[in-house]
Amino acid sequence: MSKGKIINDPVYGFISISNDLIFSLIQHPYFQRLRNIKQLGLTNLVYPGASHTRFQHSLGAMHLMQEALDVLKNKEIAITKEEEEAALVAILLHDIGHGPFSHTLENTLIENVSHEHITDLFMEELNKEYEGRLTLAIRIYKNAYSKHFLHQLVSGQLDVDRLDYLTRDSFFTGVSEGIIGTERIIKMLNVVNNELVADIKALYSIEKFIISRRLMYWQVYLHKTVHVIEIMVINILKRAKEIIRKNQAIEMPAAIAVFLKKDIRLSDFQQDPTILQTYADIDDRDIWYCIKLWRSHPDYILSELCKRVYYRNLFKIEVYDNEIDESYIRKKQSEFILSMHLSQSEVDYFVSHGKMENRAYNKALPSIHILDKNNNLHTLETLSDHLNHRTLSESVSKYFLCYPKDKS
């Protein structure tokens, strides 16, 4: 490349790209597709500013990866140019498998195939196209490379993915509880015995990072109104699938039809390369087009759900700390069966219930390790009073019931 490229990011300022391979990957249609997939799915219907994309997040995470690698190299951690490039590629592509509205439609548009599975498929396809130049990046991404700390920077309890999305999501939603000391945490990163650690000077910043994750989950990611919208959109696609499989007429983009007409499995992607290409042609705009179009569909359930989402006439949601009594759920179902003239199977599209879980710090996963002034290692939870609190170190569940505000 004759000269480097500069991207002006609203969160970090200028992000520099001086690597030919990385610039080429950013320009690739698979990656450009992420411009049309919102980072927070449908959250902008609650927080209007939350219109940022997976494209922006991936660039931001790559920027933080570069900063982290520079910090480690300055501390004389051995990282070759090839490893540096591979780590940057791994984090750049870590979200490339996300579908429309990010996590919202996972296991709805395609059942039992996660975005991580599809990321693997995209990476392998790109590696063929780039004649093996992504092999090391894939090994780092899959934790199959000897320098484990490089994988931990991509995916771990203190990775640059989390550091970026908390900072970015806080910025665009305006929720100040998500503001964390990203720069300080990165400056304090180190490597001991091939493992990523943080110097003890970062202890309070890391505690704030964990607390911020918990607050952002309740206030943004698991916001009750966001949860309602997600359920309504999921039910729209479920109803569309049901209509299609009854051989009833329904208009939609050809790419969407591929995934609604039959259950696509991981093996289907592996056996038929055109399915991955079709998936690469789907983004948020296709789902919004369907919702807009289906408002006038003759099927009452489909059209009613689409109109309610499109015009933001959302369901009411009740949230409880304990499981909801089954008799109360049946009572609500009976009310809407009568008032909306629904069958027992149809009422589930309008009366939904379930559980939301929030775990800020997962003790089942490898711990964040802290390096003290005497070069002794400690797990974060042994040094932190806050992480002894159940709401931060254990899973917290809430139970919900949602239904239309009106009964007609």
C-alpha positions as CSV (number, residue, x, y, z in Angstrom):
1,M,0.0,0.0,0.0
2,S,1.5,3.3,-1.0
3,K,0.0,5.2,1.9
4,G,-2.0,4.4,5.0
5,K,-5.7,4.9,5.4
6,I,-7.3,6.8,8.2
7,I,-10.9,6.3,9.5
8,N,-12.4,9.0,11.7
9,D,-14.2,7.1,14.5
10,P,-16.6,9.1,16.8
11,V,-15.4,7.1,19.9
12,Y,-11.6,7.0,19.5
13,G,-10.8,9.6,16.9
14,F,-8.6,8.5,14.0
15,I,-8.1,4.8,13.4
16,S,-5.1,4.1,11.2
17,I,-4.9,1.2,8.7
18,S,-1.5,0.6,7.2
19,N,-1.7,-3.1,6.4
20,D,-2.6,-4.2,2.8
21,L,-4.3,-7.4,4.0
22,I,-6.5,-5.7,6.6
23,F,-7.5,-2.9,4.2
24,S,-8.4,-5.5,1.6
25,L,-10.5,-7.5,4.1
26,I,-12.3,-4.3,5.2
27,Q,-13.2,-3.7,1.5
28,H,-14.5,-7.2,1.0
29,P,-18.3,-7.6,0.5
30,Y,-18.5,-10.0,3.5
31,F,-17.2,-7.3,5.8
32,Q,-18.9,-4.3,4.1
33,R,-22.2,-6.1,4.8
34,L,-21.7,-5.3,8.5
35,R,-22.4,-1.7,7.7
36,N,-26.1,-2.7,7.5
37,I,-26.3,-4.8,10.7
38,K,-26.8,-2.7,13.8
39,Q,-24.6,-3.5,16.8
40,L,-27.6,-3.4,19.2
41,G,-30.2,-4.9,17.0
42,L,-33.5,-3.1,17.6
43,T,-32.3,-1.1,20.6
44,N,-32.6,2.1,18.6
45,L,-36.4,1.9,19.1
46,V,-35.7,2.6,22.7
47,Y,-32.5,4.5,22.6
48,P,-32.7,6.5,19.3
49,G,-28.9,7.1,19.2
50,A,-28.1,3.4,19.2
51,S,-27.8,3.1,15.4
52,H,-24.2,2.1,15.3
53,T,-23.2,-1.0,13.4
54,R,-21.1,-4.2,13.6
55,F,-18.8,-2.6,11.1
56,Q,-18.0,0.3,13.5
57,H,-17.6,-2.1,16.4
58,S,-15.2,-4.4,14.5
59,L,-13.0,-1.4,13.5
60,G,-13.0,-0.1,17.0
61,A,-12.1,-3.5,18.5
62,M,-9.3,-3.8,15.9
63,H,-8.0,-0.3,17.0
64,L,-8.0,-1.4,20.7
65,M,-6.2,-4.7,19.7
66,Q,-3.5,-2.6,18.0
67,E,-3.1,-0.5,21.2
68,A,-2.9,-3.6,23.3
69,L,-0.3,-5.2,21.1
70,D,1.8,-2.0,21.2
71,V,1.6,-2.0,25.0
72,L,2.7,-5.6,25.2
73,K,5.6,-5.1,22.8
74,N,6.8,-2.1,24.8
75,K,6.9,-4.4,27.8
76,E,9.2,-6.7,25.7
77,I,6.6,-9.4,25.1
78,A,7.7,-11.3,22.0
79,I,5.1,-10.7,19.2
80,T,6.2,-11.1,15.6
81,K,4.9,-9.0,12.7
82,E,3.0,-12.0,11.4
83,E,1.4,-12.6,14.9
84,E,0.5,-8.9,15.1
85,E,-1.2,-9.0,11.7
86,A,-3.0,-12.2,12.5
87,A,-4.3,-10.9,15.8
88,L,-5.6,-7.8,14.1
89,V,-7.3,-9.9,11.4
90,A,-8.8,-12.3,14.0
91,I,-10.5,-9.4,15.9
92,L,-11.5,-7.6,12.8
93,L,-13.4,-10.7,11.6
94,H,-14.7,-11.9,15.0
95,D,-18.3,-10.7,14.3
96,I,-18.5,-11.3,10.6
97,G,-21.0,-14.1,11.0
98,H,-23.7,-12.0,12.6
99,G,-27.1,-12.0,11.0
100,P,-29.8,-9.3,10.8
101,F,-30.3,-7.3,14.1
102,S,-27.2,-9.1,15.5
103,H,-28.2,-11.4,18.4
104,T,-31.9,-10.8,18.1
105,L,-32.7,-13.4,15.4
106,E,-30.0,-15.9,16.3
107,N,-31.7,-19.4,16.3
108,T,-34.8,-17.9,14.6
109,L,-33.7,-17.2,11.0
110,I,-31.4,-20.2,11.3
111,E,-32.0,-22.7,14.1
112,N,-29.1,-24.3,15.9
113,V,-26.4,-22.5,13.9
114,S,-24.8,-19.7,15.9
115,H,-23.1,-16.6,14.5
116,E,-19.8,-18.1,15.7
117,H,-20.4,-21.1,13.4
118,I,-21.0,-18.8,10.5
119,T,-18.0,-16.7,11.4
120,D,-15.9,-19.8,11.1
121,L,-17.4,-20.5,7.6
122,F,-16.7,-16.9,6.5
123,M,-13.1,-17.1,7.8
124,E,-12.4,-20.4,6.0
125,E,-13.9,-19.0,2.8
126,L,-11.8,-15.9,3.0
127,N,-8.7,-17.9,3.7
128,K,-9.2,-19.8,0.5
129,E,-9.7,-16.5,-1.4
130,Y,-6.6,-15.1,0.2
131,E,-4.5,-18.2,-0.5
132,G,-3.9,-19.2,3.2
133,R,-3.0,-15.7,4.5
134,L,-5.6,-16.0,7.2
135,T,-4.4,-19.4,8.6
136,L,-2.6,-17.9,11.6
137,A,-5.5,-15.5,12.3
138,I,-7.9,-18.5,12.3
139,R,-5.7,-20.4,14.7
140,I,-5.6,-17.4,17.1
141,Y,-9.3,-17.0,16.9
142,K,-10.0,-20.7,17.6
143,N,-7.5,-20.8,20.5
144,A,-5.3,-23.2,18.5
145,Y,-2.1,-21.2,18.6
146,S,0.7,-21.5,21.2
147,K,0.6,-17.9,22.4
148,H,-2.6,-18.2,24.3
149,F,-2.6,-14.5,25.3
150,L,-3.4,-13.5,21.7
151,H,-6.6,-15.5,21.8
152,Q,-7.5,-14.0,25.2
153,L,-7.3,-10.5,23.6
154,V,-9.8,-11.7,21.0
155,S,-12.1,-13.7,23.4
156,G,-11.8,-13.7,27.2
157,Q,-13.2,-12.0,30.3
158,L,-11.1,-9.0,29.6
159,D,-10.9,-8.9,25.8
160,V,-10.8,-5.9,23.4
161,D,-14.2,-7.0,22.0
162,R,-15.9,-6.3,25.4
163,L,-13.8,-3.2,26.0
164,D,-15.0,-1.7,22.7
165,Y,-18.7,-2.7,22.8
166,L,-19.2,-1.3,26.4
167,T,-17.5,2.0,25.4
168,R,-19.2,2.2,22.1
169,D,-22.7,1.1,23.3
170,S,-22.5,3.6,26.2
171,F,-21.5,6.4,23.8
172,F,-24.3,5.8,21.3
173,T,-27.1,5.0,23.8
174,G,-26.1,7.9,26.1
175,V,-26.1,5.5,29.1
176,S,-23.2,6.8,31.2
177,E,-23.2,3.7,33.4
178,G,-21.3,1.9,30.6
179,I,-18.3,4.3,30.6
180,I,-15.1,2.4,31.6
181,G,-11.4,3.1,31.8
182,T,-10.5,1.4,28.6
183,E,-7.2,3.3,28.1
184,R,-6.0,2.6,31.6
185,I,-6.9,-1.1,31.4
186,I,-5.1,-1.5,28.1
187,K,-2.0,0.3,29.4
188,M,-1.9,-2.1,32.4
189,L,-2.0,-5.3,30.4
190,N,0.9,-7.8,30.6
191,V,1.7,-11.4,29.9
192,V,2.9,-14.0,32.5
193,N,3.4,-17.7,31.6
194,N,1.8,-17.1,28.2
195,E,-1.4,-15.8,29.9
196,L,-2.9,-12.3,29.6
197,V,-2.8,-10.5,33.0
198,A,-3.3,-7.0,34.3
199,D,-1.1,-5.0,36.6
200,I,-2.6,-4.3,40.0
201,K,-2.8,-0.6,39.2
202,A,-5.8,-1.5,36.9
203,L,-7.7,-3.3,39.7
204,Y,-10.3,-0.5,40.2
205,S,-10.7,0.1,36.5
206,I,-11.4,-3.6,36.0
207,E,-13.9,-3.7,38.8
208,K,-15.6,-0.7,37.2
209,F,-15.6,-2.7,33.9
210,I,-17.3,-5.7,35.5
211,I,-19.9,-3.4,37.3
212,S,-20.5,-1.5,34.1
213,R,-21.2,-4.8,32.2
214,R,-23.9,-5.7,34.7
215,L,-25.5,-2.3,34.6
216,M,-25.4,-2.1,30.8
217,Y,-27.1,-5.6,30.6
218,W,-30.1,-4.5,32.7
219,Q,-30.3,-1.0,31.3
220,V,-29.6,-1.6,27.6
221,Y,-29.0,-5.2,26.5
222,L,-31.8,-6.7,28.6
223,H,-33.9,-3.5,28.7
224,K,-37.5,-4.7,29.1
225,T,-38.9,-2.7,26.1
226,V,-36.0,-3.9,23.9
227,H,-36.8,-7.4,25.0
228,V,-40.5,-7.0,24.0
229,I,-39.5,-5.7,20.5
230,E,-37.2,-8.6,20.0
231,I,-39.9,-11.1,20.9
232,M,-42.3,-9.5,18.6
233,V,-39.9,-9.6,15.6
234,I,-39.0,-13.2,16.4
235,N,-42.7,-14.1,16.4
236,I,-43.1,-12.3,13.0
237,L,-40.5,-14.6,11.5
238,K,-42.0,-17.7,13.2
239,R,-45.4,-16.9,11.8
240,A,-43.9,-16.2,8.3
241,K,-42.3,-19.7,8.5
242,E,-45.6,-21.3,9.4
243,I,-47.4,-19.6,6.5
244,I,-44.7,-20.6,4.0
245,R,-44.7,-24.2,5.1
246,K,-48.4,-24.4,4.6
247,N,-47.7,-23.4,1.0
248,Q,-49.6,-20.1,1.4
249,A,-48.5,-17.1,-0.6
250,I,-46.1,-14.6,1.0
251,E,-43.8,-12.1,-0.7
252,M,-40.2,-11.7,0.5
253,P,-36.6,-11.2,-0.8
254,A,-35.3,-14.4,-2.4
255,A,-32.4,-14.6,0.1
256,I,-34.8,-14.5,3.1
257,A,-37.0,-17.2,1.5
258,V,-34.1,-19.7,1.5
259,F,-33.9,-19.6,5.3
260,L,-37.7,-19.5,6.0
261,K,-38.8,-22.3,3.6
262,K,-36.7,-25.0,5.2
263,D,-34.6,-25.6,8.3
264,I,-31.0,-24.9,7.3
265,R,-28.4,-26.8,9.3
266,L,-24.6,-26.3,9.7
267,S,-24.1,-29.3,7.4
268,D,-26.1,-27.6,4.7
269,F,-23.7,-24.6,4.8
270,Q,-20.8,-27.1,4.5
271,Q,-22.2,-29.1,1.7
272,D,-23.6,-26.2,-0.4
273,P,-21.4,-23.1,-0.7
274,T,-24.3,-21.1,-2.2
275,I,-26.0,-21.0,1.1
276,L,-23.2,-19.0,2.7
277,Q,-23.3,-16.6,-0.3
278,T,-27.0,-16.2,0.2
279,Y,-26.6,-15.6,3.9
280,A,-24.0,-12.9,3.0
281,D,-26.8,-11.1,1.1
282,I,-29.0,-10.7,4.1
283,D,-29.0,-7.7,6.5
284,D,-31.3,-5.6,8.7
285,R,-32.8,-3.9,5.7
286,D,-34.3,-7.2,4.4
287,I,-36.1,-7.8,7.6
288,W,-37.5,-4.3,7.8
289,Y,-38.6,-4.6,4.2
290,C,-40.5,-7.8,5.1
291,I,-42.1,-6.1,8.2
292,K,-43.2,-3.2,6.1
293,L,-44.5,-5.4,3.3
294,W,-46.3,-7.9,5.6
295,R,-48.4,-5.2,7.3
296,S,-51.0,-5.8,4.6
297,H,-50.7,-9.6,4.5
298,P,-54.1,-11.3,4.7
299,D,-52.9,-13.4,7.6
300,Y,-54.2,-11.5,10.7
301,I,-51.5,-12.6,13.1
302,L,-48.6,-11.7,10.7
303,S,-50.1,-8.4,9.7
304,E,-51.0,-7.4,13.2
305,L,-47.5,-8.1,14.6
306,C,-45.9,-6.3,11.7
307,K,-48.1,-3.2,12.1
308,R,-47.4,-3.1,15.9
309,V,-43.6,-3.3,15.4
310,Y,-43.6,-0.9,12.4
311,Y,-45.6,1.7,14.2
312,R,-44.1,0.9,17.6
313,N,-47.4,-0.1,19.2
314,L,-45.5,-2.5,21.5
315,F,-46.7,-5.2,23.9
316,K,-46.8,-4.5,27.6
317,I,-44.2,-6.4,29.7
318,E,-44.3,-7.4,33.3
319,V,-41.0,-8.4,34.9
320,Y,-40.6,-10.3,38.2
321,D,-37.8,-11.6,40.4
322,N,-39.5,-15.0,40.8
323,E,-41.1,-17.4,38.4
324,I,-44.5,-16.4,37.2
325,D,-47.4,-18.5,38.4
326,E,-48.7,-20.7,35.6
327,S,-52.3,-19.9,36.5
328,Y,-51.7,-16.2,35.8
329,I,-50.1,-17.0,32.4
330,R,-53.1,-19.2,31.5
331,K,-55.5,-16.4,32.6
332,K,-53.8,-13.9,30.3
333,Q,-53.9,-16.4,27.4
334,S,-57.6,-17.0,28.0
335,E,-58.3,-13.2,27.9
336,F,-56.7,-12.8,24.5
337,I,-58.1,-16.0,23.1
338,L,-61.5,-14.6,23.7
339,S,-60.9,-10.9,22.8
340,M,-58.8,-11.5,19.7
341,H,-60.6,-14.7,18.6
342,L,-57.4,-16.8,18.7
343,S,-56.8,-20.5,19.0
344,Q,-54.7,-22.0,21.8
345,S,-51.7,-22.3,19.4
346,E,-52.1,-18.8,18.0
347,V,-52.2,-17.0,21.4
348,D,-48.5,-17.7,21.9
349,Y,-47.8,-15.1,19.3
350,F,-49.4,-12.5,21.5
351,V,-48.7,-13.8,25.0
352,S,-45.1,-14.7,25.7
353,H,-43.2,-15.5,28.8
354,G,-39.7,-16.6,29.7
355,K,-36.5,-15.7,31.6
356,M,-33.8,-13.1,31.3
357,E,-30.3,-13.8,32.7
358,N,-27.5,-11.5,33.6
359,R,-24.0,-12.6,34.6
360,A,-21.4,-9.8,34.7
361,Y,-18.5,-12.1,35.7
362,N,-18.5,-15.8,35.0
363,K,-16.6,-17.7,37.6
364,A,-16.9,-20.9,35.4
365,L,-14.6,-19.3,32.8
366,P,-10.9,-18.7,33.3
367,S,-10.4,-15.8,35.8
368,I,-8.9,-12.4,35.1
369,H,-5.5,-12.5,36.8
370,I,-3.9,-9.6,38.5
371,L,-0.1,-9.1,38.9
372,D,0.9,-7.4,42.1
373,K,4.0,-5.3,42.8
374,N,5.9,-8.4,43.9
375,N,5.1,-10.2,40.6
376,N,2.7,-12.5,42.3
377,L,-0.5,-13.5,40.5
378,H,-4.0,-13.3,42.0
379,T,-7.4,-14.0,40.6
380,L,-9.5,-10.9,40.4
381,E,-12.2,-12.3,42.7
382,T,-9.7,-12.8,45.5
383,L,-8.7,-9.1,45.4
384,S,-12.1,-7.6,44.8
385,D,-14.7,-7.1,47.5
386,H,-17.3,-6.2,44.8
387,L,-17.0,-9.6,43.1
388,N,-18.0,-11.4,46.2
389,H,-21.5,-9.9,45.7
390,R,-23.9,-12.4,44.1
391,T,-25.3,-9.9,41.6
392,L,-21.8,-9.5,40.0
393,S,-20.4,-13.0,40.2
394,E,-23.5,-15.2,40.0
395,S,-26.2,-15.4,37.4
396,V,-29.2,-13.2,38.2
397,S,-32.5,-14.2,36.6
398,K,-35.7,-12.2,36.0
399,Y,-39.0,-13.5,34.6
400,F,-41.2,-11.8,32.2
401,L,-44.7,-11.9,30.7
402,C,-45.6,-9.7,27.7
403,Y,-48.9,-9.2,25.9
404,P,-50.8,-6.5,23.9
405,K,-51.8,-3.4,25.9
406,D,-55.2,-3.6,24.3
407,K,-57.4,-6.7,23.8
408,S,-58.7,-6.0,20.3
